[in-house]
Amino acid sequence: MRQWVLSFPWPLRMLFASRPQALSRCVAVITRAIQTDLARRAGLKATDGARTGIVTLIQRFGSALNLNACEAR
């Protein structure tokens, strides 16, 4: 099991908050890159039937339960 944490700069957080489809596309690209890397490290290829599993969680709030996407900086 492996964990990655991605944090985006404020301008991108604003974009993702206002356009969820942009976040979906970004997550899809990142997921595909991670899956490809994991399979490559294991010495497997998609043509071998290699598959991976990924769980994603989008966190839009800070430790004070404030909405990160709407804060002014």
CORUR-V999395 format. One record per pair of residues at least 4 apart in sequence whose ideal C-beta (glycine too) atoms are under 7 Angstrom apart, sorted by sequence separation. I is the first residue (numbers start at 1). GAP is how many residues later the second one is. If there is no record, write none. Layout:
BEGIN
i gap
I GAP
I GAP
END
This chain:
BEGIN
i gap
8 4
10 4
11 4
12 4
13 4
14 4
15 4
20 4
21 4
22 4
23 4
24 4
25 4
26 4
27 4
28 4
29 4
30 4
31 4
32 4
33 4
34 4
35 4
36 4
37 4
38 4
44 4
46 4
61 4
62 4
8 5
39 5
45 5
61 5
66 5
16 6
39 6
44 6
61 6
62 6
15 7
16 7
39 7
60 7
61 7
8 8
60 8
60 9
39 11
39 13
38 14
35 17
35 19
34 20
31 23
6 24
31 25
27 29
4 30
23 35
17 52
16 53
17 53
13 55
14 55
13 56
10 63
END
